[in-house]
Amino acid sequence: MQYGICNLGIVPVRLEPSDPSEMVTQALYGEYFKVLQQRKKWSRVRLAFDKYEGWIDNKQYKEISESHYKSLLDSKARLSTDLVEYVSDEKNNLYPVPLGSELTGLKLLGHNYEGNYSNDKKEKSNIVQTAFLYLNAPYLWGGKTPFGIDCSGLTQMVYKINGKSIPRDAKDQAQLGDVLSFIEESSPGDLAFFDNAEGRITHVGLIMKDNYILHAHGEVRIDRLDQTGIFNKEKNTHTHKLRVIKKIM
């Protein structure tokens, strides 16, 4: 078994080993993983944080040993909390890293970081405040950064920065936590899930106070939430049908 670590700011993880293939998620700086299969130009990897699998260009990660991988697993996570910062190498080359990057492997990569970071579990009251850092980010399928993010990437990253690990996809996130019967039972930071005509959960958002919700739809935005679903005031219509509300923290 081989192992790797992302030494660049944002690396696409693709469905197939090809540049035009769908991006299913992203590996941010410092994320480490198992290499399940290696080809001449591509490697199939399984991210350590959420066990998500996909293909990464071999030029966009650094191989590490099994002992280094296990050491990273056993280390307490340190996540960048600035919208964008830089790490530098011994030659003073700068590499931009986005919000939520993993800093545990800095020494392993020979990099220095002088920005802000978090390394402990935050109170639930901090969830929505963190989510505001992604406000107005464009929607990007598979994205996980303020420069492009999807709905479940948003909820996963916001929870991650606050010390809580949840799955990558909305349908899997919906399996966690306790069901709430009414919006009035929820508190800021709870998750609301929405389904399509076939009953499949396809969307998730972060509940705010006073029946508002923050979610990624075109962009990371704030809309009204009621028992029917998400109401878009600009379009004067409901855009998503509410399925369930979950308290995870």
C-alpha positions in Angstrom: 0.0 0.0 0.0 1.2 3.5 -0.9 0.3 6.8 0.7 0.3 10.4 -0.3 -0.3 14.0 0.9 -1.6 17.0 -1.1 1.2 19.6 -1.4 -0.8 22.1 -3.4 -3.6 24.4 -2.4 -6.6 22.8 -4.2 -6.4 19.6 -6.2 -9.3 18.0 -8.1 -10.3 14.5 -7.3 -12.0 13.0 -10.4 -14.4 10.2 -11.1 -12.2 8.7 -13.8 -8.4 9.0 -14.5 -8.8 11.8 -17.0 -8.6 15.7 -16.9 -12.1 16.1 -18.5 -13.7 13.7 -16.0 -16.2 14.9 -13.5 -14.7 16.4 -10.3 -16.3 14.5 -7.4 -14.5 16.4 -4.6 -11.3 18.2 -3.9 -8.1 17.5 -1.8 -7.1 20.6 0.0 -3.5 21.4 1.0 -2.2 18.9 3.6 -4.9 16.3 3.1 -3.4 12.8 3.2 -4.6 9.6 1.7 -4.1 6.0 0.8 -3.1 5.2 -2.8 -5.3 2.3 -3.8 -4.2 2.1 -7.4 -1.4 3.8 -9.3 -1.1 4.3 -13.0 1.5 6.1 -15.1 -0.3 9.5 -14.8 -3.1 9.0 -12.3 -3.6 7.4 -8.9 -6.9 6.3 -7.3 -6.9 7.5 -3.7 -9.0 7.2 -0.5 -8.9 10.4 1.5 -8.2 9.7 5.2 -10.6 12.3 6.5 -13.9 11.1 5.0 -12.9 7.9 3.1 -13.9 9.5 -0.2 -12.4 7.9 -3.3 -11.3 9.2 -6.7 -8.5 9.9 -9.1 -5.7 12.4 -8.6 -3.0 13.5 -11.1 0.3 12.0 -10.0 1.9 15.4 -10.4 -0.3 16.9 -7.8 0.7 15.1 -4.7 3.7 13.9 -2.8 4.3 10.3 -1.8 4.8 9.6 1.9 5.7 6.5 3.9 3.2 4.3 5.8 4.8 5.5 9.1 4.3 9.1 8.1 0.7 8.4 7.2 0.0 6.7 10.5 1.7 9.6 12.3 -0.6 12.1 10.6 -3.6 9.9 11.5 -2.6 10.0 15.2 -1.9 13.7 15.2 -4.4 16.3 16.3 -5.7 18.1 13.2 -4.7 21.8 12.7 -6.9 23.6 10.1 -6.3 27.0 8.6 -9.0 29.5 9.5 -8.1 32.4 7.1 -10.0 32.8 3.9 -6.7 32.3 2.0 -3.1 32.2 3.3 0.3 31.1 2.2 2.8 28.4 3.1 6.5 28.9 2.2 9.3 26.5 1.5 13.0 26.8 2.3 13.5 28.8 -0.9 10.8 31.2 0.2 8.5 30.1 -2.6 4.9 30.8 -1.7 1.9 28.4 -2.1 -1.6 29.7 -1.5 -3.8 27.5 0.8 -7.5 28.0 1.2 -9.7 28.0 4.3 -9.9 24.6 6.0 -6.5 23.3 4.8 -4.8 20.7 6.9 -1.5 21.9 8.5 -0.5 18.8 10.4 2.0 17.8 7.7 3.8 21.1 7.4 7.1 19.7 8.7 6.8 16.7 6.4 6.4 18.9 3.4 9.1 21.3 4.5 6.8 24.2 4.7 6.2 27.1 7.1 2.8 28.7 7.9 2.3 31.9 9.9 -1.5 32.3 9.6 -4.4 31.5 11.9 -5.5 28.0 12.6 -7.8 25.9 14.8 -6.9 22.7 16.5 -9.8 22.0 18.9 -13.5 21.4 18.9 -15.6 24.6 18.8 -19.0 25.3 20.4 -22.0 24.8 18.1 -22.6 28.5 18.3 -19.6 29.0 16.1 -21.0 27.0 13.2 -22.9 29.7 11.5 -20.2 32.3 12.1 -17.8 30.0 10.2 -20.3 29.4 7.4 -20.4 33.2 6.8 -16.8 32.9 5.6 -18.2 31.0 2.5 -21.0 33.5 1.8 -21.3 34.4 -1.9 -18.9 31.6 -2.9 -19.9 30.3 -6.4 -21.5 26.9 -6.5 -19.1 24.3 -7.8 -19.9 20.6 -8.0 -17.3 18.8 -5.9 -15.9 22.1 -4.6 -14.8 22.6 -0.9 -13.4 26.1 -0.8 -14.6 29.8 -0.7 -13.7 29.9 -4.4 -16.2 27.3 -5.4 -18.2 24.9 -3.2 -21.3 22.6 -3.3 -24.0 22.2 -0.7 -22.5 19.2 1.1 -19.0 20.4 0.7 -20.1 23.6 2.6 -21.7 21.7 5.5 -18.8 19.3 5.7 -16.1 22.0 5.7 -17.9 24.2 8.2 -18.3 21.3 10.6 -14.7 20.2 10.0 -13.3 23.6 10.9 -15.3 23.4 14.1 -13.9 20.0 15.0 -16.7 17.7 13.8 -16.3 15.1 11.1 -19.2 14.3 8.8 -19.4 12.5 5.5 -18.9 14.2 2.1 -22.3 13.7 0.5 -25.7 15.0 1.6 -27.4 11.6 1.6 -24.7 10.2 4.0 -24.8 13.3 6.2 -28.6 12.7 6.6 -27.9 9.4 8.3 -26.3 11.2 11.3 -27.8 12.8 14.3 -31.3 13.1 15.8 -34.5 13.9 13.8 -36.3 17.1 14.7 -40.0 17.3 14.0 -40.4 21.0 13.5 -38.1 23.9 12.5 -39.0 25.5 15.8 -37.1 22.7 17.6 -33.9 23.4 15.7 -31.1 25.7 16.7 -28.4 27.5 14.5 -26.0 25.0 13.1 -28.5 22.1 12.7 -28.8 20.7 9.2 -31.8 20.6 6.9 -32.0 18.1 4.1 -34.1 18.2 0.9 -35.2 15.6 -1.5 -36.1 15.4 -5.2 -39.3 14.0 -6.9 -37.9 10.5 -6.5 -37.4 11.0 -2.7 -33.6 11.0 -3.0 -31.8 13.5 -0.7 -30.0 15.9 -3.0 -29.5 19.1 -1.0 -28.4 20.2 2.5 -28.1 23.5 4.3 -27.2 25.1 7.6 -30.1 26.3 9.7 -29.8 29.9 11.1 -32.0 31.7 13.7 -35.4 33.2 12.8 -36.2 30.5 10.1 -33.3 31.4 7.8 -31.0 28.9 6.1 -27.5 29.2 4.6 -26.8 26.9 1.6 -25.0 26.6 -1.7 -27.4 27.1 -4.6 -25.9 29.1 -7.5 -23.8 30.7 -4.8 -23.6 30.4 -1.0 -26.7 32.4 0.0 -29.2 32.9 2.7 -32.9 32.1 2.2 -36.1 31.6 4.2 -36.9 28.1 5.5 -40.4 26.9 6.3 -42.1 23.5 6.7 -42.4 23.2 2.9 -38.8 23.9 2.2 -36.5 26.7 1.0 -38.3 29.9 -0.2 -36.3 32.1 -2.6 -37.7 35.6 -2.2 -36.2 36.8 -5.5 -37.9 34.1 -7.5 -41.0 34.1 -5.2 -41.0 30.3 -5.1 -39.8 27.3 -3.1 -36.6 25.9 -4.7 -36.1 22.9 -2.5 -38.5 20.5 -0.7 -37.8 19.8 3.0 -37.3 16.2 3.9 -35.8 16.2 7.4 -34.0 18.3 10.0 -31.1 16.8 11.9 -29.3 17.8 15.1 -25.7 16.6 14.7 -24.0 18.8 17.3 
